[in-house]
């Protein structure tokens, strides 16, 4: 996963810092694609469209018409759904 100070992999610090880290983990599709340009936007959009059948649903939130994806959740989902050779 892409290392970024805005997206810590664990929660430490005050409750406010923990809450801020949790909020920063949820990004729009556009923000996700900017941060991870190696994952094509059409692929991400299709994965979110089929989230209820592909297992990604727990890592997606819909607020109004805007979809948000958890960076840490997506990484865990991708790791769990990737074949091992």
Phi and psi restraints in degrees (range 20) as a CNS / XPLOR table:
assign (resid 1 and name C) (resid 2 and name N)
       (resid 2 and name CA) (resid 2 and name C) 1.0 -66.3 20.0 2
assign (resid 2 and name N) (resid 2 and name CA)
       (resid 2 and name C) (resid 3 and name N) 1.0 125.9 20.0 2
assign (resid 2 and name C) (resid 3 and name N)
       (resid 3 and name CA) (resid 3 and name C) 1.0 -80.6 20.0 2
assign (resid 3 and name N) (resid 3 and name CA)
       (resid 3 and name C) (resid 4 and name N) 1.0 131.6 20.0 2
assign (resid 3 and name C) (resid 4 and name N)
       (resid 4 and name CA) (resid 4 and name C) 1.0 -151.1 20.0 2
assign (resid 4 and name N) (resid 4 and name CA)
       (resid 4 and name C) (resid 5 and name N) 1.0 135.3 20.0 2
assign (resid 4 and name C) (resid 5 and name N)
       (resid 5 and name CA) (resid 5 and name C) 1.0 -63.2 20.0 2
assign (resid 5 and name N) (resid 5 and name CA)
       (resid 5 and name C) (resid 6 and name N) 1.0 -24.2 20.0 2
assign (resid 5 and name C) (resid 6 and name N)
       (resid 6 and name CA) (resid 6 and name C) 1.0 -77.4 20.0 2
assign (resid 6 and name N) (resid 6 and name CA)
       (resid 6 and name C) (resid 7 and name N) 1.0 -11.3 20.0 2
assign (resid 6 and name C) (resid 7 and name N)
       (resid 7 and name CA) (resid 7 and name C) 1.0 -130.2 20.0 2
assign (resid 7 and name N) (resid 7 and name CA)
       (resid 7 and name C) (resid 8 and name N) 1.0 75.5 20.0 2
assign (resid 7 and name C) (resid 8 and name N)
       (resid 8 and name CA) (resid 8 and name C) 1.0 -66.5 20.0 2
assign (resid 8 and name N) (resid 8 and name CA)
       (resid 8 and name C) (resid 9 and name N) 1.0 152.1 20.0 2
assign (resid 8 and name C) (resid 9 and name N)
       (resid 9 and name CA) (resid 9 and name C) 1.0 -88.7 20.0 2
assign (resid 9 and name N) (resid 9 and name CA)
       (resid 9 and name C) (resid 10 and name N) 1.0 -8.3 20.0 2
assign (resid 9 and name C) (resid 10 and name N)
       (resid 10 and name CA) (resid 10 and name C) 1.0 -148.0 20.0 2
assign (resid 10 and name N) (resid 10 and name CA)
       (resid 10 and name C) (resid 11 and name N) 1.0 159.2 20.0 2
assign (resid 10 and name C) (resid 11 and name N)
       (resid 11 and name CA) (resid 11 and name C) 1.0 -98.4 20.0 2
assign (resid 11 and name N) (resid 11 and name CA)
       (resid 11 and name C) (resid 12 and name N) 1.0 122.8 20.0 2
assign (resid 11 and name C) (resid 12 and name N)
       (resid 12 and name CA) (resid 12 and name C) 1.0 -139.8 20.0 2
assign (resid 12 and name N) (resid 12 and name CA)
       (resid 12 and name C) (resid 13 and name N) 1.0 161.2 20.0 2
assign (resid 12 and name C) (resid 13 and name N)
       (resid 13 and name CA) (resid 13 and name C) 1.0 101.0 20.0 2
assign (resid 13 and name N) (resid 13 and name CA)
       (resid 13 and name C) (resid 14 and name N) 1.0 -161.6 20.0 2
assign (resid 13 and name C) (resid 14 and name N)
       (resid 14 and name CA) (resid 14 and name C) 1.0 -72.3 20.0 2
assign (resid 14 and name N) (resid 14 and name CA)
       (resid 14 and name C) (resid 15 and name N) 1.0 163.0 20.0 2
assign (resid 14 and name C) (resid 15 and name N)
       (resid 15 and name CA) (resid 15 and name C) 1.0 -57.5 20.0 2
assign (resid 15 and name N) (resid 15 and name CA)
       (resid 15 and name C) (resid 16 and name N) 1.0 -34.9 20.0 2
assign (resid 15 and name C) (resid 16 and name N)
       (resid 16 and name CA) (resid 16 and name C) 1.0 -65.7 20.0 2
assign (resid 16 and name N) (resid 16 and name CA)
       (resid 16 and name C) (resid 17 and name N) 1.0 -40.5 20.0 2
assign (resid 16 and name C) (resid 17 and name N)
       (resid 17 and name CA) (resid 17 and name C) 1.0 -67.2 20.0 2
assign (resid 17 and name N) (resid 17 and name CA)
       (resid 17 and name C) (resid 18 and name N) 1.0 -39.3 20.0 2
assign (resid 17 and name C) (resid 18 and name N)
       (resid 18 and name CA) (resid 18 and name C) 1.0 -63.7 20.0 2
assign (resid 18 and name N) (resid 18 and name CA)
       (resid 18 and name C) (resid 19 and name N) 1.0 -44.5 20.0 2
assign (resid 18 and name C) (resid 19 and name N)
       (resid 19 and name CA) (resid 19 and name C) 1.0 -63.0 20.0 2
assign (resid 19 and name N) (resid 19 and name CA)
       (resid 19 and name C) (resid 20 and name N) 1.0 -42.1 20.0 2
assign (resid 19 and name C) (resid 20 and name N)
       (resid 20 and name CA) (resid 20 and name C) 1.0 -63.6 20.0 2
assign (resid 20 and name N) (resid 20 and name CA)
       (resid 20 and name C) (resid 21 and name N) 1.0 -40.4 20.0 2
assign (resid 20 and name C) (resid 21 and name N)
       (resid 21 and name CA) (resid 21 and name C) 1.0 -64.5 20.0 2
assign (resid 21 and name N) (resid 21 and name CA)
       (resid 21 and name C) (resid 22 and name N) 1.0 -38.6 20.0 2
assign (resid 21 and name C) (resid 22 and name N)
       (resid 22 and name CA) (resid 22 and name C) 1.0 -65.0 20.0 2
assign (resid 22 and name N) (resid 22 and name CA)
       (resid 22 and name C) (resid 23 and name N) 1.0 -44.6 20.0 2
assign (resid 22 and name C) (resid 23 and name N)
       (resid 23 and name CA) (resid 23 and name C) 1.0 -64.5 20.0 2
assign (resid 23 and name N) (resid 23 and name CA)
       (resid 23 and name C) (resid 24 and name N) 1.0 -40.8 20.0 2
assign (resid 23 and name C) (resid 24 and name N)
       (resid 24 and name CA) (resid 24 and name C) 1.0 -67.6 20.0 2
assign (resid 24 and name N) (resid 24 and name CA)
       (resid 24 and name C) (resid 25 and name N) 1.0 -20.0 20.0 2
assign (resid 24 and name C) (resid 25 and name N)
       (resid 25 and name CA) (resid 25 and name C) 1.0 -71.4 20.0 2
assign (resid 25 and name N) (resid 25 and name CA)
       (resid 25 and name C) (resid 26 and name N) 1.0 -25.6 20.0 2
assign (resid 25 and name C) (resid 26 and name N)
       (resid 26 and name CA) (resid 26 and name C) 1.0 -92.3 20.0 2
assign (resid 26 and name N) (resid 26 and name CA)
       (resid 26 and name C) (resid 27 and name N) 1.0 118.0 20.0 2
assign (resid 26 and name C) (resid 27 and name N)
       (resid 27 and name CA) (resid 27 and name C) 1.0 -130.6 20.0 2
assign (resid 27 and name N) (resid 27 and name CA)
       (resid 27 and name C) (resid 28 and name N) 1.0 159.5 20.0 2
assign (resid 27 and name C) (resid 28 and name N)
       (resid 28 and name CA) (resid 28 and name C) 1.0 -72.9 20.0 2
assign (resid 28 and name N) (resid 28 and name CA)
       (resid 28 and name C) (resid 29 and name N) 1.0 168.1 20.0 2
assign (resid 28 and name C) (resid 29 and name N)
       (resid 29 and name CA) (resid 29 and name C) 1.0 -60.1 20.0 2
assign (resid 29 and name N) (resid 29 and name CA)
       (resid 29 and name C) (resid 30 and name N) 1.0 -43.5 20.0 2
assign (resid 29 and name C) (resid 30 and name N)
       (resid 30 and name CA) (resid 30 and name C) 1.0 -61.1 20.0 2
assign (resid 30 and name N) (resid 30 and name CA)
       (resid 30 and name C) (resid 31 and name N) 1.0 -44.9 20.0 2
assign (resid 30 and name C) (resid 31 and name N)
       (resid 31 and name CA) (resid 31 and name C) 1.0 -62.3 20.0 2
assign (resid 31 and name N) (resid 31 and name CA)
       (resid 31 and name C) (resid 32 and name N) 1.0 -41.4 20.0 2
assign (resid 31 and name C) (resid 32 and name N)
       (resid 32 and name CA) (resid 32 and name C) 1.0 -59.9 20.0 2
assign (resid 32 and name N) (resid 32 and name CA)
       (resid 32 and name C) (resid 33 and name N) 1.0 -46.0 20.0 2
assign (resid 32 and name C) (resid 33 and name N)
       (resid 33 and name CA) (resid 33 and name C) 1.0 -69.6 20.0 2
assign (resid 33 and name N) (resid 33 and name CA)
       (resid 33 and name C) (resid 34 and name N) 1.0 -29.2 20.0 2
assign (resid 33 and name C) (resid 34 and name N)
       (resid 34 and name CA) (resid 34 and name C) 1.0 -69.2 20.0 2
assign (resid 34 and name N) (resid 34 and name CA)
       (resid 34 and name C) (resid 35 and name N) 1.0 -42.7 20.0 2
assign (resid 34 and name C) (resid 35 and name N)
       (resid 35 and name CA) (resid 35 and name C) 1.0 -72.3 20.0 2
assign (resid 35 and name N) (resid 35 and name CA)
       (resid 35 and name C) (resid 36 and name N) 1.0 -30.6 20.0 2
assign (resid 35 and name C) (resid 36 and name N)
       (resid 36 and name CA) (resid 36 and name C) 1.0 -127.0 20.0 2
assign (resid 36 and name N) (resid 36 and name CA)
       (resid 36 and name C) (resid 37 and name N) 1.0 71.8 20.0 2
assign (resid 36 and name C) (resid 37 and name N)
       (resid 37 and name CA) (resid 37 and name C) 1.0 -66.9 20.0 2
assign (resid 37 and name N) (resid 37 and name CA)
       (resid 37 and name C) (resid 38 and name N) 1.0 -14.1 20.0 2
assign (resid 37 and name C) (resid 38 and name N)
       (resid 38 and name CA) (resid 38 and name C) 1.0 -76.8 20.0 2
assign (resid 38 and name N) (resid 38 and name CA)
       (resid 38 and name C) (resid 39 and name N) 1.0 -9.6 20.0 2
assign (resid 38 and name C) (resid 39 and name N)
       (resid 39 and name CA) (resid 39 and name C) 1.0 -103.7 20.0 2
assign (resid 39 and name N) (resid 39 and name CA)
       (resid 39 and name C) (resid 40 and name N) 1.0 112.4 20.0 2
assign (resid 39 and name C) (resid 40 and name N)
       (resid 40 and name CA) (resid 40 and name C) 1.0 -61.2 20.0 2
assign (resid 40 and name N) (resid 40 and name CA)
       (resid 40 and name C) (resid 41 and name N) 1.0 138.5 20.0 2
assign (resid 40 and name C) (resid 41 and name N)
       (resid 41 and name CA) (resid 41 and name C) 1.0 -56.2 20.0 2
assign (resid 41 and name N) (resid 41 and name CA)
       (resid 41 and name C) (resid 42 and name N) 1.0 -43.2 20.0 2
assign (resid 41 and name C) (resid 42 and name N)
       (resid 42 and name CA) (resid 42 and name C) 1.0 -60.2 20.0 2
assign (resid 42 and name N) (resid 42 and name CA)
       (resid 42 and name C) (resid 43 and name N) 1.0 -33.2 20.0 2
assign (resid 42 and name C) (resid 43 and name N)
       (resid 43 and name CA) (resid 43 and name C) 1.0 -65.7 20.0 2
assign (resid 43 and name N) (resid 43 and name CA)
       (resid 43 and name C) (resid 44 and name N) 1.0 -47.0 20.0 2
assign (resid 43 and name C) (resid 44 and name N)
       (resid 44 and name CA) (resid 44 and name C) 1.0 -61.5 20.0 2
assign (resid 44 and name N) (resid 44 and name CA)
       (resid 44 and name C) (resid 45 and name N) 1.0 -45.0 20.0 2
assign (resid 44 and name C) (resid 45 and name N)
       (resid 45 and name CA) (resid 45 and name C) 1.0 -62.1 20.0 2
assign (resid 45 and name N) (resid 45 and name CA)
       (resid 45 and name C) (resid 46 and name N) 1.0 -40.5 20.0 2
assign (resid 45 and name C) (resid 46 and name N)
       (resid 46 and name CA) (resid 46 and name C) 1.0 -66.8 20.0 2
assign (resid 46 and name N) (resid 46 and name CA)
       (resid 46 and name C) (resid 47 and name N) 1.0 -41.8 20.0 2
assign (resid 46 and name C) (resid 47 and name N)
       (resid 47 and name CA) (resid 47 and name C) 1.0 -61.1 20.0 2
assign (resid 47 and name N) (resid 47 and name CA)
       (resid 47 and name C) (resid 48 and name N) 1.0 -38.6 20.0 2
assign (resid 47 and name C) (resid 48 and name N)
       (resid 48 and name CA) (resid 48 and name C) 1.0 -71.9 20.0 2
assign (resid 48 and name N) (resid 48 and name CA)
       (resid 48 and name C) (resid 49 and name N) 1.0 -35.1 20.0 2
assign (resid 48 and name C) (resid 49 and name N)
       (resid 49 and name CA) (resid 49 and name C) 1.0 -64.0 20.0 2
assign (resid 49 and name N) (resid 49 and name CA)
       (resid 49 and name C) (resid 50 and name N) 1.0 -37.7 20.0 2
assign (resid 49 and name C) (resid 50 and name N)
       (resid 50 and name CA) (resid 50 and name C) 1.0 -100.6 20.0 2
assign (resid 50 and name N) (resid 50 and name CA)
       (resid 50 and name C) (resid 51 and name N) 1.0 21.4 20.0 2
assign (resid 50 and name C) (resid 51 and name N)
       (resid 51 and name CA) (resid 51 and name C) 1.0 -59.3 20.0 2
assign (resid 51 and name N) (resid 51 and name CA)
       (resid 51 and name C) (resid 52 and name N) 1.0 -29.7 20.0 2
assign (resid 51 and name C) (resid 52 and name N)
       (resid 52 and name CA) (resid 52 and name C) 1.0 -73.6 20.0 2
assign (resid 52 and name N) (resid 52 and name CA)
       (resid 52 and name C) (resid 53 and name N) 1.0 -22.8 20.0 2
assign (resid 52 and name C) (resid 53 and name N)
       (resid 53 and name CA) (resid 53 and name C) 1.0 -104.5 20.0 2
assign (resid 53 and name N) (resid 53 and name CA)
       (resid 53 and name C) (resid 54 and name N) 1.0 -18.5 20.0 2
assign (resid 53 and name C) (resid 54 and name N)
       (resid 54 and name CA) (resid 54 and name C) 1.0 -100.4 20.0 2
assign (resid 54 and name N) (resid 54 and name CA)
       (resid 54 and name C) (resid 55 and name N) 1.0 -1.6 20.0 2
assign (resid 54 and name C) (resid 55 and name N)
       (resid 55 and name CA) (resid 55 and name C) 1.0 91.9 20.0 2
assign (resid 55 and name N) (resid 55 and name CA)
       (resid 55 and name C) (resid 56 and name N) 1.0 0.9 20.0 2
assign (resid 55 and name C) (resid 56 and name N)
       (resid 56 and name CA) (resid 56 and name C) 1.0 -83.2 20.0 2
assign (resid 56 and name N) (resid 56 and name CA)
       (resid 56 and name C) (resid 57 and name N) 1.0 -11.5 20.0 2
assign (resid 56 and name C) (resid 57 and name N)
       (resid 57 and name CA) (resid 57 and name C) 1.0 -51.3 20.0 2
assign (resid 57 and name N) (resid 57 and name CA)
       (resid 57 and name C) (resid 58 and name N) 1.0 -41.6 20.0 2
assign (resid 57 and name C) (resid 58 and name N)
       (resid 58 and name CA) (resid 58 and name C) 1.0 -63.5 20.0 2
assign (resid 58 and name N) (resid 58 and name CA)
       (resid 58 and name C) (resid 59 and name N) 1.0 -15.3 20.0 2
assign (resid 58 and name C) (resid 59 and name N)
       (resid 59 and name CA) (resid 59 and name C) 1.0 -105.7 20.0 2
assign (resid 59 and name N) (resid 59 and name CA)
       (resid 59 and name C) (resid 60 and name N) 1.0 13.5 20.0 2
assign (resid 59 and name C) (resid 60 and name N)
       (resid 60 and name CA) (resid 60 and name C) 1.0 -127.8 20.0 2
assign (resid 60 and name N) (resid 60 and name CA)
       (resid 60 and name C) (resid 61 and name N) 1.0 133.6 20.0 2
assign (resid 60 and name C) (resid 61 and name N)
       (resid 61 and name CA) (resid 61 and name C) 1.0 -121.9 20.0 2
assign (resid 61 and name N) (resid 61 and name CA)
       (resid 61 and name C) (resid 62 and name N) 1.0 141.4 20.0 2
assign (resid 61 and name C) (resid 62 and name N)
       (resid 62 and name CA) (resid 62 and name C) 1.0 -116.1 20.0 2
assign (resid 62 and name N) (resid 62 and name CA)
       (resid 62 and name C) (resid 63 and name N) 1.0 120.8 20.0 2
assign (resid 62 and name C) (resid 63 and name N)
       (resid 63 and name CA) (resid 63 and name C) 1.0 -119.1 20.0 2
assign (resid 63 and name N) (resid 63 and name CA)
       (resid 63 and name C) (resid 64 and name N) 1.0 108.1 20.0 2
assign (resid 63 and name C) (resid 64 and name N)
       (resid 64 and name CA) (resid 64 and name C) 1.0 66.7 20.0 2
assign (resid 64 and name N) (resid 64 and name CA)
       (resid 64 and name C) (resid 65 and name N) 1.0 -122.7 20.0 2
assign (resid 64 and name C) (resid 65 and name N)
       (resid 65 and name CA) (resid 65 and name C) 1.0 -100.5 20.0 2
assign (resid 65 and name N) (resid 65 and name CA)
       (resid 65 and name C) (resid 66 and name N) 1.0 -2.1 20.0 2
assign (resid 65 and name C) (resid 66 and name N)
       (resid 66 and name CA) (resid 66 and name C) 1.0 -93.3 20.0 2
assign (resid 66 and name N) (resid 66 and name CA)
       (resid 66 and name C) (resid 67 and name N) 1.0 130.9 20.0 2
assign (resid 66 and name C) (resid 67 and name N)
       (resid 67 and name CA) (resid 67 and name C) 1.0 -100.4 20.0 2
assign (resid 67 and name N) (resid 67 and name CA)
       (resid 67 and name C) (resid 68 and name N) 1.0 136.4 20.0 2
assign (resid 67 and name C) (resid 68 and name N)
       (resid 68 and name CA) (resid 68 and name C) 1.0 -119.1 20.0 2
assign (resid 68 and name N) (resid 68 and name CA)
       (resid 68 and name C) (resid 69 and name N) 1.0 143.5 20.0 2
assign (resid 68 and name C) (resid 69 and name N)
       (resid 69 and name CA) (resid 69 and name C) 1.0 -124.1 20.0 2
assign (resid 69 and name N) (resid 69 and name CA)
       (resid 69 and name C) (resid 70 and name N) 1.0 138.4 20.0 2
assign (resid 69 and name C) (resid 70 and name N)
       (resid 70 and name CA) (resid 70 and name C) 1.0 -81.2 20.0 2
assign (resid 70 and name N) (resid 70 and name CA)
       (resid 70 and name C) (resid 71 and name N) 1.0 123.5 20.0 2
assign (resid 70 and name C) (resid 71 and name N)
       (resid 71 and name CA) (resid 71 and name C) 1.0 -64.0 20.0 2
assign (resid 71 and name N) (resid 71 and name CA)
       (resid 71 and name C) (resid 72 and name N) 1.0 -46.3 20.0 2
assign (resid 71 and name C) (resid 72 and name N)
       (resid 72 and name CA) (resid 72 and name C) 1.0 -66.6 20.0 2
assign (resid 72 and name N) (resid 72 and name CA)
       (resid 72 and name C) (resid 73 and name N) 1.0 -38.7 20.0 2
assign (resid 72 and name C) (resid 73 and name N)
       (resid 73 and name CA) (resid 73 and name C) 1.0 -65.3 20.0 2
assign (resid 73 and name N) (resid 73 and name CA)
       (resid 73 and name C) (resid 74 and name N) 1.0 -41.6 20.0 2
assign (resid 73 and name C) (resid 74 and name N)
       (resid 74 and name CA) (resid 74 and name C) 1.0 -62.1 20.0 2
assign (resid 74 and name N) (resid 74 and name CA)
       (resid 74 and name C) (resid 75 and name N) 1.0 -43.5 20.0 2
assign (resid 74 and name C) (resid 75 and name N)
       (resid 75 and name CA) (resid 75 and name C) 1.0 -61.9 20.0 2
assign (resid 75 and name N) (resid 75 and name CA)
       (resid 75 and name C) (resid 76 and name N) 1.0 -42.4 20.0 2
assign (resid 75 and name C) (resid 76 and name N)
       (resid 76 and name CA) (resid 76 and name C) 1.0 -65.0 20.0 2
assign (resid 76 and name N) (resid 76 and name CA)
       (resid 76 and name C) (resid 77 and name N) 1.0 -42.8 20.0 2
assign (resid 76 and name C) (resid 77 and name N)
       (resid 77 and name CA) (resid 77 and name C) 1.0 -63.0 20.0 2
assign (resid 77 and name N) (resid 77 and name CA)
       (resid 77 and name C) (resid 78 and name N) 1.0 -44.7 20.0 2
assign (resid 77 and name C) (resid 78 and name N)
       (resid 78 and name CA) (resid 78 and name C) 1.0 -62.9 20.0 2
assign (resid 78 and name N) (resid 78 and name CA)
       (resid 78 and name C) (resid 79 and name N) 1.0 -42.8 20.0 2
assign (resid 78 and name C) (resid 79 and name N)
       (resid 79 and name CA) (resid 79 and name C) 1.0 -63.6 20.0 2
assign (resid 79 and name N) (resid 79 and name CA)
       (resid 79 and name C) (resid 80 and name N) 1.0 -42.4 20.0 2
assign (resid 79 and name C) (resid 80 and name N)
       (resid 80 and name CA) (resid 80 and name C) 1.0 -71.4 20.0 2
assign (resid 80 and name N) (resid 80 and name CA)
       (resid 80 and name C) (resid 81 and name N) 1.0 -29.0 20.0 2
assign (resid 80 and name C) (resid 81 and name N)
       (resid 81 and name CA) (resid 81 and name C) 1.0 -97.6 20.0 2
assign (resid 81 and name N) (resid 81 and name CA)
       (resid 81 and name C) (resid 82 and name N) 1.0 -4.0 20.0 2
assign (resid 81 and name C) (resid 82 and name N)
       (resid 82 and name CA) (resid 82 and name C) 1.0 -81.0 20.0 2
assign (resid 82 and name N) (resid 82 and name CA)
       (resid 82 and name C) (resid 83 and name N) 1.0 136.2 20.0 2
assign (resid 82 and name C) (resid 83 and name N)
       (resid 83 and name CA) (resid 83 and name C) 1.0 -69.8 20.0 2
assign (resid 83 and name N) (resid 83 and name CA)
       (resid 83 and name C) (resid 84 and name N) 1.0 148.2 20.0 2
assign (resid 83 and name C) (resid 84 and name N)
       (resid 84 and name CA) (resid 84 and name C) 1.0 -105.9 20.0 2
assign (resid 84 and name N) (resid 84 and name CA)
       (resid 84 and name C) (resid 85 and name N) 1.0 139.9 20.0 2
